[in-house]
């Protein structure tokens, strides 16, 4: 699973795409994306893992699928020159 920033997204400048097996399957919810996007933009490495797929009813009572993912934000390591 890959998370990819989409800062030019018309609806949300903090948008983060969720990509699974090279297919775009959705977006991180805006409330979480706002926090994670800042870190991604600063160069932090982000890893995501699929935890579960679940079925639910959307706002129009249609059947839909959602997924629970675990996201790890790794610290950016700065290169330091030591003399």
Secondary structure by P-SEA (a helix, b strand, c coil): cbbbbccccccccbbbbbbccccccccccaaaaaaaaaaaaabbbbbbbbcbbbbbbccccccbbbbbbbbbbbcbbbbbbcc
